[in-house]
Amino acid sequence: MTCLVLVVTLWPSSPQPPNAQAPRELHPLLDSIRQKYDLPAMAGAIVTSEGIWARGVAGVRKYGTDTPVTIDDQFHLGSDTRR
């Protein structure tokens, strides 16, 4: 079973966040959430009107393997609705 949670937050229209030269790393936050919910991998980003403010990935490509997920991996986006 594979699960992905994508975090996207829009910053209000305001001046650039401090130190916006390079994206900040979200790995520590994503990894703690991933471990709590026993997910194989997570990716997330905070996007402002100026571009990517923070981004990160955590976990492995597939349960039971050691291959880490990378920021360049492609994720399938979809939903699962149950009644």
PyMOL Python script that loads the backbone (N, CA, C, O; Angstrom):
from pymol import cmd

cmd.read_pdbstr("""\
ATOM      1  N   MET A   1       0.843  -1.171   0.000  1.00  0.00           N
ATOM      2  CA  MET A   1       0.000   0.000   0.000  1.00  0.00           C
ATOM      3  C   MET A   1       0.892   1.239   0.000  1.00  0.00           C
ATOM      4  O   MET A   1       1.859   1.313   0.757  1.00  0.00           O
ATOM      5  N   THR A   2       0.567   2.197  -0.839  1.00  0.00           N
ATOM      6  CA  THR A   2       1.332   3.425  -0.930  1.00  0.00           C
ATOM      7  C   THR A   2       0.443   4.597  -0.579  1.00  0.00           C
ATOM      8  O   THR A   2      -0.720   4.650  -0.979  1.00  0.00           O
ATOM      9  N   CYS A   3       0.992   5.529   0.164  1.00  0.00           N
ATOM     10  CA  CYS A   3       0.230   6.701   0.571  1.00  0.00           C
ATOM     11  C   CYS A   3       1.097   7.934   0.440  1.00  0.00           C
ATOM     12  O   CYS A   3       2.299   7.888   0.705  1.00  0.00           O
ATOM     13  N   LEU A   4       0.498   9.021   0.035  1.00  0.00           N
ATOM     14  CA  LEU A   4       1.214  10.274  -0.117  1.00  0.00           C
ATOM     15  C   LEU A   4       0.386  11.398   0.454  1.00  0.00           C
ATOM     16  O   LEU A   4      -0.821  11.473   0.227  1.00  0.00           O
ATOM     17  N   VAL A   5       1.025  12.257   1.182  1.00  0.00           N
ATOM     18  CA  VAL A   5       0.374  13.470   1.655  1.00  0.00           C
ATOM     19  C   VAL A   5       1.169  14.637   1.098  1.00  0.00           C
ATOM     20  O   VAL A   5       2.378  14.719   1.317  1.00  0.00           O
ATOM     21  N   LEU A   6       0.522  15.525   0.394  1.00  0.00           N
ATOM     22  CA  LEU A   6       1.183  16.683  -0.183  1.00  0.00           C
ATOM     23  C   LEU A   6       0.719  17.925   0.551  1.00  0.00           C
ATOM     24  O   LEU A   6      -0.479  18.192   0.640  1.00  0.00           O
ATOM     25  N   VAL A   7       1.660  18.675   1.069  1.00  0.00           N
ATOM     26  CA  VAL A   7       1.346  19.877   1.830  1.00  0.00           C
ATOM     27  C   VAL A   7       1.674  21.089   0.964  1.00  0.00           C
ATOM     28  O   VAL A   7       2.829  21.292   0.587  1.00  0.00           O
ATOM     29  N   VAL A   8       0.668  21.890   0.651  1.00  0.00           N
ATOM     30  CA  VAL A   8       0.897  23.111  -0.114  1.00  0.00           C
ATOM     31  C   VAL A   8       0.206  24.249   0.613  1.00  0.00           C
ATOM     32  O   VAL A   8      -0.996  24.187   0.870  1.00  0.00           O
ATOM     33  N   THR A   9       0.948  25.275   0.940  1.00  0.00           N
ATOM     34  CA  THR A   9       0.399  26.434   1.633  1.00  0.00           C
ATOM     35  C   THR A   9       0.707  27.674   0.823  1.00  0.00           C
ATOM     36  O   THR A   9       1.836  27.854   0.367  1.00  0.00           O
ATOM     37  N   LEU A  10      -0.277  28.528   0.639  1.00  0.00           N
ATOM     38  CA  LEU A  10      -0.060  29.779  -0.077  1.00  0.00           C
ATOM     39  C   LEU A  10       0.164  30.897   0.921  1.00  0.00           C
ATOM     40  O   LEU A  10      -0.652  31.112   1.817  1.00  0.00           O
ATOM     41  N   TRP A  11       1.248  31.595   0.771  1.00  0.00           N
ATOM     42  CA  TRP A  11       1.594  32.720   1.616  1.00  0.00           C
ATOM     43  C   TRP A  11       0.754  33.915   1.184  1.00  0.00           C
ATOM     44  O   TRP A  11       0.538  34.098  -0.014  1.00  0.00           O
ATOM     45  N   PRO A  12       0.279  34.722   2.105  1.00  0.00           N
ATOM     46  CA  PRO A  12      -0.475  35.919   1.700  1.00  0.00           C
ATOM     47  C   PRO A  12       0.376  36.819   0.807  1.00  0.00           C
ATOM     48  O   PRO A  12       1.604  36.796   0.886  1.00  0.00           O
ATOM     49  N   SER A  13      -0.267  37.598  -0.025  1.00  0.00           N
ATOM     50  CA  SER A  13       0.471  38.531  -0.884  1.00  0.00           C
ATOM     51  C   SER A  13       1.188  39.542  -0.007  1.00  0.00           C
ATOM     52  O   SER A  13       0.578  40.481   0.505  1.00  0.00           O
ATOM     53  N   SER A  14       2.444  39.347   0.154  1.00  0.00           N
ATOM     54  CA  SER A  14       3.258  40.205   1.001  1.00  0.00           C
ATOM     55  C   SER A  14       4.684  40.145   0.497  1.00  0.00           C
ATOM     56  O   SER A  14       4.983  39.380  -0.420  1.00  0.00           O
ATOM     57  N   PRO A  15       5.562  40.929   1.074  1.00  0.00           N
ATOM     58  CA  PRO A  15       6.961  40.861   0.645  1.00  0.00           C
ATOM     59  C   PRO A  15       7.517  39.454   0.801  1.00  0.00           C
ATOM     60  O   PRO A  15       6.962  38.630   1.529  1.00  0.00           O
ATOM     61  N   GLN A  16       8.608  39.192   0.117  1.00  0.00           N
ATOM     62  CA  GLN A  16       9.256  37.890   0.192  1.00  0.00           C
ATOM     63  C   GLN A  16       9.562  37.511   1.630  1.00  0.00           C
ATOM     64  O   GLN A  16       9.938  38.365   2.433  1.00  0.00           O
ATOM     65  N   PRO A  17       9.399  36.211   1.967  1.00  0.00           N
ATOM     66  CA  PRO A  17       9.783  35.757   3.302  1.00  0.00           C
ATOM     67  C   PRO A  17      11.283  36.012   3.515  1.00  0.00           C
ATOM     68  O   PRO A  17      12.039  36.083   2.547  1.00  0.00           O
ATOM     69  N   PRO A  18      11.712  36.148   4.770  1.00  0.00           N
ATOM     70  CA  PRO A  18      13.133  36.381   5.038  1.00  0.00           C
ATOM     71  C   PRO A  18      13.992  35.260   4.455  1.00  0.00           C
ATOM     72  O   PRO A  18      13.581  34.100   4.436  1.00  0.00           O
ATOM     73  N   ASN A  19      15.161  35.606   3.990  1.00  0.00           N
ATOM     74  CA  ASN A  19      16.127  34.633   3.468  1.00  0.00           C
ATOM     75  C   ASN A  19      15.520  33.747   2.394  1.00  0.00           C
ATOM     76  O   ASN A  19      15.706  32.531   2.437  1.00  0.00           O
ATOM     77  N   ALA A  20      14.812  34.304   1.448  1.00  0.00           N
ATOM     78  CA  ALA A  20      14.112  33.523   0.423  1.00  0.00           C
ATOM     79  C   ALA A  20      15.018  33.130  -0.737  1.00  0.00           C
ATOM     80  O   ALA A  20      14.514  32.689  -1.770  1.00  0.00           O
ATOM     81  N   GLN A  21      16.319  33.269  -0.610  1.00  0.00           N
ATOM     82  CA  GLN A  21      17.220  32.961  -1.717  1.00  0.00           C
ATOM     83  C   GLN A  21      17.130  31.494  -2.128  1.00  0.00           C
ATOM     84  O   GLN A  21      17.086  31.193  -3.321  1.00  0.00           O
ATOM     85  N   ALA A  22      17.102  30.594  -1.179  1.00  0.00           N
ATOM     86  CA  ALA A  22      17.059  29.159  -1.482  1.00  0.00           C
ATOM     87  C   ALA A  22      15.926  28.520  -0.683  1.00  0.00           C
ATOM     88  O   ALA A  22      15.656  28.937   0.443  1.00  0.00           O
ATOM     89  N   PRO A  23      15.255  27.505  -1.256  1.00  0.00           N
ATOM     90  CA  PRO A  23      14.176  26.844  -0.512  1.00  0.00           C
ATOM     91  C   PRO A  23      14.676  26.233   0.790  1.00  0.00           C
ATOM     92  O   PRO A  23      15.767  25.665   0.841  1.00  0.00           O
ATOM     93  N   ARG A  24      13.880  26.353   1.828  1.00  0.00           N
ATOM     94  CA  ARG A  24      14.193  25.723   3.112  1.00  0.00           C
ATOM     95  C   ARG A  24      13.853  24.236   3.019  1.00  0.00           C
ATOM     96  O   ARG A  24      13.108  23.815   2.134  1.00  0.00           O
ATOM     97  N   GLU A  25      14.391  23.465   3.918  1.00  0.00           N
ATOM     98  CA  GLU A  25      14.201  22.017   3.921  1.00  0.00           C
ATOM     99  C   GLU A  25      13.101  21.616   4.892  1.00  0.00           C
ATOM    100  O   GLU A  25      13.137  21.995   6.063  1.00  0.00           O
ATOM    101  N   LEU A  26      12.124  20.853   4.415  1.00  0.00           N
ATOM    102  CA  LEU A  26      11.007  20.378   5.243  1.00  0.00           C
ATOM    103  C   LEU A  26      11.200  18.949   5.738  1.00  0.00           C
ATOM    104  O   LEU A  26      10.324  18.418   6.420  1.00  0.00           O
ATOM    105  N   HIS A  27      12.325  18.313   5.411  1.00  0.00           N
ATOM    106  CA  HIS A  27      12.522  16.899   5.743  1.00  0.00           C
ATOM    107  C   HIS A  27      12.226  16.558   7.204  1.00  0.00           C
ATOM    108  O   HIS A  27      11.509  15.587   7.446  1.00  0.00           O
ATOM    109  N   PRO A  28      12.733  17.297   8.186  1.00  0.00           N
ATOM    110  CA  PRO A  28      12.467  16.908   9.585  1.00  0.00           C
ATOM    111  C   PRO A  28      10.971  16.863   9.921  1.00  0.00           C
ATOM    112  O   PRO A  28      10.514  15.932  10.584  1.00  0.00           O
ATOM    113  N   LEU A  29      10.220  17.851   9.472  1.00  0.00           N
ATOM    114  CA  LEU A  29       8.783  17.877   9.725  1.00  0.00           C
ATOM    115  C   LEU A  29       8.079  16.722   9.007  1.00  0.00           C
ATOM    116  O   LEU A  29       7.263  16.025   9.609  1.00  0.00           O
ATOM    117  N   LEU A  30       8.389  16.520   7.731  1.00  0.00           N
ATOM    118  CA  LEU A  30       7.758  15.464   6.954  1.00  0.00           C
ATOM    119  C   LEU A  30       8.088  14.082   7.512  1.00  0.00           C
ATOM    120  O   LEU A  30       7.221  13.209   7.562  1.00  0.00           O
ATOM    121  N   ASP A  31       9.334  13.880   7.931  1.00  0.00           N
ATOM    122  CA  ASP A  31       9.725  12.564   8.436  1.00  0.00           C
ATOM    123  C   ASP A  31       9.019  12.225   9.743  1.00  0.00           C
ATOM    124  O   ASP A  31       8.661  11.068   9.964  1.00  0.00           O
ATOM    125  N   SER A  32       8.814  13.204  10.606  1.00  0.00           N
ATOM    126  CA  SER A  32       8.111  12.904  11.861  1.00  0.00           C
ATOM    127  C   SER A  32       6.647  12.532  11.584  1.00  0.00           C
ATOM    128  O   SER A  32       6.113  11.624  12.222  1.00  0.00           O
ATOM    129  N   ILE A  33       6.007  13.212  10.654  1.00  0.00           N
ATOM    130  CA  ILE A  33       4.618  12.869  10.296  1.00  0.00           C
ATOM    131  C   ILE A  33       4.576  11.502   9.612  1.00  0.00           C
ATOM    132  O   ILE A  33       3.698  10.688   9.895  1.00  0.00           O
ATOM    133  N   ARG A  34       5.522  11.258   8.718  1.00  0.00           N
ATOM    134  CA  ARG A  34       5.583   9.972   8.000  1.00  0.00           C
ATOM    135  C   ARG A  34       5.718   8.806   8.977  1.00  0.00           C
ATOM    136  O   ARG A  34       5.028   7.796   8.842  1.00  0.00           O
ATOM    137  N   GLN A  35       6.596   8.946   9.949  1.00  0.00           N
ATOM    138  CA  GLN A  35       6.795   7.874  10.927  1.00  0.00           C
ATOM    139  C   GLN A  35       5.557   7.684  11.800  1.00  0.00           C
ATOM    140  O   GLN A  35       5.173   6.551  12.091  1.00  0.00           O
ATOM    141  N   LYS A  36       4.939   8.768  12.213  1.00  0.00           N
ATOM    142  CA  LYS A  36       3.751   8.687  13.072  1.00  0.00           C
ATOM    143  C   LYS A  36       2.631   7.889  12.409  1.00  0.00           C
ATOM    144  O   LYS A  36       1.956   7.097  13.068  1.00  0.00           O
ATOM    145  N   TYR A  37       2.432   8.095  11.109  1.00  0.00           N
ATOM    146  CA  TYR A  37       1.339   7.434  10.394  1.00  0.00           C
ATOM    147  C   TYR A  37       1.795   6.241   9.557  1.00  0.00           C
ATOM    148  O   TYR A  37       1.026   5.723   8.747  1.00  0.00           O
ATOM    149  N   ASP A  38       3.037   5.802   9.747  1.00  0.00           N
ATOM    150  CA  ASP A  38       3.591   4.631   9.080  1.00  0.00           C
ATOM    151  C   ASP A  38       3.408   4.693   7.559  1.00  0.00           C
ATOM    152  O   ASP A  38       2.883   3.761   6.949  1.00  0.00           O
ATOM    153  N   LEU A  39       3.845   5.796   6.961  1.00  0.00           N
ATOM    154  CA  LEU A  39       3.767   5.987   5.516  1.00  0.00           C
ATOM    155  C   LEU A  39       5.111   5.667   4.883  1.00  0.00           C
ATOM    156  O   LEU A  39       6.147   5.883   5.512  1.00  0.00           O
ATOM    157  N   PRO A  40       5.124   5.161   3.665  1.00  0.00           N
ATOM    158  CA  PRO A  40       6.415   4.888   3.023  1.00  0.00           C
ATOM    159  C   PRO A  40       7.161   6.166   2.642  1.00  0.00           C
ATOM    160  O   PRO A  40       8.387   6.218   2.734  1.00  0.00           O
ATOM    161  N   ALA A  41       6.421   7.204   2.212  1.00  0.00           N
ATOM    162  CA  ALA A  41       7.078   8.435   1.783  1.00  0.00           C
ATOM    163  C   ALA A  41       6.116   9.612   1.849  1.00  0.00           C
ATOM    164  O   ALA A  41       4.896   9.454   1.812  1.00  0.00           O
ATOM    165  N   MET A  42       6.700  10.784   1.948  1.00  0.00           N
ATOM    166  CA  MET A  42       5.933  12.031   1.906  1.00  0.00           C
ATOM    167  C   MET A  42       6.743  13.065   1.149  1.00  0.00           C
ATOM    168  O   MET A  42       7.974  13.040   1.143  1.00  0.00           O
ATOM    169  N   ALA A  43       6.018  13.980   0.507  1.00  0.00           N
ATOM    170  CA  ALA A  43       6.644  15.130  -0.136  1.00  0.00           C
ATOM    171  C   ALA A  43       5.783  16.339   0.182  1.00  0.00           C
ATOM    172  O   ALA A  43       4.562  16.230   0.295  1.00  0.00           O
ATOM    173  N   GLY A  44       6.415  17.478   0.325  1.00  0.00           N
ATOM    174  CA  GLY A  44       5.644  18.677   0.629  1.00  0.00           C
ATOM    175  C   GLY A  44       6.373  19.930   0.193  1.00  0.00           C
ATOM    176  O   GLY A  44       7.586  19.930  -0.017  1.00  0.00           O
ATOM    177  N   ALA A  45       5.603  20.997   0.063  1.00  0.00           N
ATOM    178  CA  ALA A  45       6.180  22.286  -0.318  1.00  0.00           C
ATOM    179  C   ALA A  45       5.344  23.406   0.257  1.00  0.00           C
ATOM    180  O   ALA A  45       4.137  23.264   0.453  1.00  0.00           O
ATOM    181  N   ILE A  46       5.995  24.517   0.525  1.00  0.00           N
ATOM    182  CA  ILE A  46       5.313  25.761   0.872  1.00  0.00           C
ATOM    183  C   ILE A  46       5.610  26.708  -0.280  1.00  0.00           C
ATOM    184  O   ILE A  46       6.767  27.017  -0.566  1.00  0.00           O
ATOM    185  N   VAL A  47       4.552  27.164  -0.935  1.00  0.00           N
ATOM    186  CA  VAL A  47       4.694  27.999  -2.124  1.00  0.00           C
ATOM    187  C   VAL A  47       4.124  29.383  -1.836  1.00  0.00           C
ATOM    188  O   VAL A  47       3.009  29.510  -1.331  1.00  0.00           O
ATOM    189  N   THR A  48       4.887  30.406  -2.157  1.00  0.00           N
ATOM    190  CA  THR A  48       4.449  31.786  -1.981  1.00  0.00           C
ATOM    191  C   THR A  48       4.255  32.416  -3.353  1.00  0.00           C
ATOM    192  O   THR A  48       4.494  31.776  -4.377  1.00  0.00           O
ATOM    193  N   SER A  49       3.830  33.644  -3.369  1.00  0.00           N
ATOM    194  CA  SER A  49       3.703  34.354  -4.642  1.00  0.00           C
ATOM    195  C   SER A  49       5.072  34.576  -5.285  1.00  0.00           C
ATOM    196  O   SER A  49       5.157  34.885  -6.474  1.00  0.00           O
ATOM    197  N   GLU A  50       6.125  34.422  -4.516  1.00  0.00           N
ATOM    198  CA  GLU A  50       7.491  34.583  -5.017  1.00  0.00           C
ATOM    199  C   GLU A  50       8.113  33.270  -5.489  1.00  0.00           C
ATOM    200  O   GLU A  50       9.204  33.279  -6.060  1.00  0.00           O
ATOM    201  N   GLY A  51       7.446  32.156  -5.263  1.00  0.00           N
ATOM    202  CA  GLY A  51       7.984  30.859  -5.662  1.00  0.00           C
ATOM    203  C   GLY A  51       8.036  29.894  -4.493  1.00  0.00           C
ATOM    204  O   GLY A  51       7.329  30.066  -3.500  1.00  0.00           O
ATOM    205  N   ILE A  52       8.870  28.886  -4.616  1.00  0.00           N
ATOM    206  CA  ILE A  52       8.983  27.850  -3.579  1.00  0.00           C
ATOM    207  C   ILE A  52       9.763  28.411  -2.399  1.00  0.00           C
ATOM    208  O   ILE A  52      10.909  28.836  -2.545  1.00  0.00           O
ATOM    209  N   TRP A  53       9.128  28.409  -1.222  1.00  0.00           N
ATOM    210  CA  TRP A  53       9.755  28.913  -0.009  1.00  0.00           C
ATOM    211  C   TRP A  53      10.397  27.782   0.787  1.00  0.00           C
ATOM    212  O   TRP A  53      11.438  27.970   1.416  1.00  0.00           O
ATOM    213  N   ALA A  54       9.772  26.609   0.756  1.00  0.00           N
ATOM    214  CA  ALA A  54      10.321  25.438   1.446  1.00  0.00           C
ATOM    215  C   ALA A  54       9.855  24.202   0.716  1.00  0.00           C
ATOM    216  O   ALA A  54       8.784  24.202   0.109  1.00  0.00           O
ATOM    217  N   ARG A  55      10.655  23.140   0.768  1.00  0.00           N
ATOM    218  CA  ARG A  55      10.279  21.876   0.131  1.00  0.00           C
ATOM    219  C   ARG A  55      11.034  20.741   0.800  1.00  0.00           C
ATOM    220  O   ARG A  55      12.029  20.961   1.492  1.00  0.00           O
ATOM    221  N   GLY A  56      10.549  19.527   0.584  1.00  0.00           N
ATOM    222  CA  GLY A  56      11.251  18.390   1.154  1.00  0.00           C
ATOM    223  C   GLY A  56      10.566  17.082   0.859  1.00  0.00           C
ATOM    224  O   GLY A  56       9.413  17.048   0.428  1.00  0.00           O
ATOM    225  N   VAL A  57      11.282  16.012   1.093  1.00  0.00           N
ATOM    226  CA  VAL A  57      10.776  14.651   0.961  1.00  0.00           C
ATOM    227  C   VAL A  57      11.327  13.829   2.115  1.00  0.00           C
ATOM    228  O   VAL A  57      12.341  14.179   2.718  1.00  0.00           O
ATOM    229  N   ALA A  58      10.645  12.735   2.410  1.00  0.00           N
ATOM    230  CA  ALA A  58      11.109  11.841   3.465  1.00  0.00           C
ATOM    231  C   ALA A  58      10.597  10.439   3.170  1.00  0.00           C
ATOM    232  O   ALA A  58       9.488  10.276   2.663  1.00  0.00           O
ATOM    233  N   GLY A  59      11.391   9.436   3.480  1.00  0.00           N
ATOM    234  CA  GLY A  59      10.949   8.058   3.341  1.00  0.00           C
ATOM    235  C   GLY A  59      11.623   7.307   2.211  1.00  0.00           C
ATOM    236  O   GLY A  59      12.654   7.716   1.678  1.00  0.00           O
ATOM    237  N   VAL A  60      10.996   6.186   1.865  1.00  0.00           N
ATOM    238  CA  VAL A  60      11.522   5.292   0.832  1.00  0.00           C
ATOM    239  C   VAL A  60      10.509   5.142  -0.292  1.00  0.00           C
ATOM    240  O   VAL A  60       9.317   5.388  -0.110  1.00  0.00           O
ATOM    241  N   ARG A  61      11.003   4.733  -1.459  1.00  0.00           N
ATOM    242  CA  ARG A  61      10.129   4.598  -2.628  1.00  0.00           C
ATOM    243  C   ARG A  61       9.095   3.493  -2.467  1.00  0.00           C
ATOM    244  O   ARG A  61       7.989   3.593  -2.999  1.00  0.00           O
ATOM    245  N   LYS A  62       9.450   2.438  -1.735  1.00  0.00           N
ATOM    246  CA  LYS A  62       8.551   1.300  -1.571  1.00  0.00           C
ATOM    247  C   LYS A  62       8.832   0.649  -0.229  1.00  0.00           C
ATOM    248  O   LYS A  62       9.987   0.471   0.159  1.00  0.00           O
ATOM    249  N   TYR A  63       7.744   0.289   0.488  1.00  0.00           N
ATOM    250  CA  TYR A  63       7.918  -0.423   1.761  1.00  0.00           C
ATOM    251  C   TYR A  63       8.846  -1.610   1.583  1.00  0.00           C
ATOM    252  O   TYR A  63       8.783  -2.305   0.569  1.00  0.00           O
ATOM    253  N   GLY A  64       9.695  -1.842   2.552  1.00  0.00           N
ATOM    254  CA  GLY A  64      10.579  -3.001   2.533  1.00  0.00           C
ATOM    255  C   GLY A  64      11.849  -2.811   1.726  1.00  0.00           C
ATOM    256  O   GLY A  64      12.638  -3.747   1.596  1.00  0.00           O
ATOM    257  N   THR A  65      12.064  -1.624   1.181  1.00  0.00           N
ATOM    258  CA  THR A  65      13.288  -1.360   0.432  1.00  0.00           C
ATOM    259  C   THR A  65      14.078  -0.251   1.120  1.00  0.00           C
ATOM    260  O   THR A  65      13.576   0.433   2.012  1.00  0.00           O
ATOM    261  N   ASP A  66      15.315  -0.094   0.686  1.00  0.00           N
ATOM    262  CA  ASP A  66      16.182   0.948   1.246  1.00  0.00           C
ATOM    263  C   ASP A  66      16.346   2.130   0.298  1.00  0.00           C
ATOM    264  O   ASP A  66      17.090   3.060   0.611  1.00  0.00           O
ATOM    265  N   THR A  67      15.679   2.123  -0.843  1.00  0.00           N
ATOM    266  CA  THR A  67      15.840   3.188  -1.826  1.00  0.00           C
ATOM    267  C   THR A  67      15.083   4.432  -1.367  1.00  0.00           C
ATOM    268  O   THR A  67      13.853   4.436  -1.343  1.00  0.00           O
ATOM    269  N   PRO A  68      15.812   5.487  -1.002  1.00  0.00           N
ATOM    270  CA  PRO A  68      15.129   6.686  -0.506  1.00  0.00           C
ATOM    271  C   PRO A  68      14.405   7.434  -1.618  1.00  0.00           C
ATOM    272  O   PRO A  68      14.822   7.419  -2.776  1.00  0.00           O
ATOM    273  N   VAL A  69      13.327   8.078  -1.241  1.00  0.00           N
ATOM    274  CA  VAL A  69      12.615   8.959  -2.159  1.00  0.00           C
ATOM    275  C   VAL A  69      13.468  10.212  -2.327  1.00  0.00           C
ATOM    276  O   VAL A  69      14.178  10.606  -1.402  1.00  0.00           O
ATOM    277  N   THR A  70      13.407  10.837  -3.495  1.00  0.00           N
ATOM    278  CA  THR A  70      14.176  12.055  -3.739  1.00  0.00           C
ATOM    279  C   THR A  70      13.248  13.196  -4.152  1.00  0.00           C
ATOM    280  O   THR A  70      12.093  12.972  -4.516  1.00  0.00           O
ATOM    281  N   ILE A  71      13.757  14.390  -4.093  1.00  0.00           N
ATOM    282  CA  ILE A  71      12.981  15.562  -4.470  1.00  0.00           C
ATOM    283  C   ILE A  71      12.606  15.526  -5.956  1.00  0.00           C
ATOM    284  O   ILE A  71      11.659  16.199  -6.364  1.00  0.00           O
ATOM    285  N   ASP A  72      13.324  14.760  -6.761  1.00  0.00           N
ATOM    286  CA  ASP A  72      13.055  14.666  -8.197  1.00  0.00           C
ATOM    287  C   ASP A  72      12.118  13.524  -8.580  1.00  0.00           C
ATOM    288  O   ASP A  72      11.751  13.404  -9.749  1.00  0.00           O
ATOM    289  N   ASP A  73      11.724  12.684  -7.625  1.00  0.00           N
ATOM    290  CA  ASP A  73      10.798  11.587  -7.919  1.00  0.00           C
ATOM    291  C   ASP A  73       9.425  12.138  -8.292  1.00  0.00           C
ATOM    292  O   ASP A  73       9.030  13.217  -7.849  1.00  0.00           O
ATOM    293  N   GLN A  74       8.707  11.376  -9.113  1.00  0.00           N
ATOM    294  CA  GLN A  74       7.347  11.750  -9.486  1.00  0.00           C
ATOM    295  C   GLN A  74       6.380  10.965  -8.611  1.00  0.00           C
ATOM    296  O   GLN A  74       6.580   9.775  -8.367  1.00  0.00           O
ATOM    297  N   PHE A  75       5.330  11.633  -8.138  1.00  0.00           N
ATOM    298  CA  PHE A  75       4.318  11.012  -7.298  1.00  0.00           C
ATOM    299  C   PHE A  75       2.994  10.979  -8.031  1.00  0.00           C
ATOM    300  O   PHE A  75       2.634  11.929  -8.727  1.00  0.00           O
ATOM    301  N   HIS A  76       2.274   9.886  -7.874  1.00  0.00           N
ATOM    302  CA  HIS A  76       0.918   9.792  -8.415  1.00  0.00           C
ATOM    303  C   HIS A  76      -0.005  10.540  -7.460  1.00  0.00           C
ATOM    304  O   HIS A  76      -0.003  10.277  -6.258  1.00  0.00           O
ATOM    305  N   LEU A  77      -0.782  11.459  -7.986  1.00  0.00           N
ATOM    306  CA  LEU A  77      -1.753  12.192  -7.174  1.00  0.00           C
ATOM    307  C   LEU A  77      -3.142  11.643  -7.465  1.00  0.00           C
ATOM    308  O   LEU A  77      -3.518  11.480  -8.625  1.00  0.00           O
ATOM    309  N   GLY A  78      -3.886  11.363  -6.436  1.00  0.00           N
ATOM    310  CA  GLY A  78      -5.227  10.828  -6.600  1.00  0.00           C
ATOM    311  C   GLY A  78      -5.953  10.855  -5.274  1.00  0.00           C
ATOM    312  O   GLY A  78      -5.461  11.416  -4.294  1.00  0.00           O
ATOM    313  N   SER A  79      -7.121  10.249  -5.247  1.00  0.00           N
ATOM    314  CA  SER A  79      -7.874  10.209  -4.010  1.00  0.00           C
ATOM    315  C   SER A  79      -8.487   8.838  -3.838  1.00  0.00           C
ATOM    316  O   SER A  79      -8.612   8.065  -4.788  1.00  0.00           O
ATOM    317  N   ASP A  80      -8.861   8.557  -2.619  1.00  0.00           N
ATOM    318  CA  ASP A  80      -9.495   7.291  -2.272  1.00  0.00           C
ATOM    319  C   ASP A  80     -10.683   7.621  -1.379  1.00  0.00           C
ATOM    320  O   ASP A  80     -10.519   8.012  -0.223  1.00  0.00           O
ATOM    321  N   THR A  81     -11.876   7.459  -1.930  1.00  0.00           N
ATOM    322  CA  THR A  81     -13.079   7.781  -1.176  1.00  0.00           C
ATOM    323  C   THR A  81     -13.814   6.494  -0.844  1.00  0.00           C
ATOM    324  O   THR A  81     -14.060   5.663  -1.717  1.00  0.00           O
ATOM    325  N   ARG A  82     -14.157   6.341   0.413  1.00  0.00           N
ATOM    326  CA  ARG A  82     -14.879   5.141   0.849  1.00  0.00           C
ATOM    327  C   ARG A  82     -16.198   5.572   1.474  1.00  0.00           C
ATOM    328  O   ARG A  82     -16.279   6.606   2.137  1.00  0.00           O
ATOM    329  N   ARG A  83     -17.212   4.776   1.256  1.00  0.00           N
ATOM    330  CA  ARG A  83     -18.522   5.072   1.861  1.00  0.00           C
ATOM    331  C   ARG A  83     -18.771   4.148   3.007  1.00  0.00           C
ATOM    332  O   ARG A  83     -19.817   4.231   3.651  1.00  0.00           O
TER     333      ARG A  83
END
""", "prot")
cmd.dss("prot")
cmd.show_as("cartoon", "prot")
cmd.util.cbc("prot")
cmd.orient("prot")
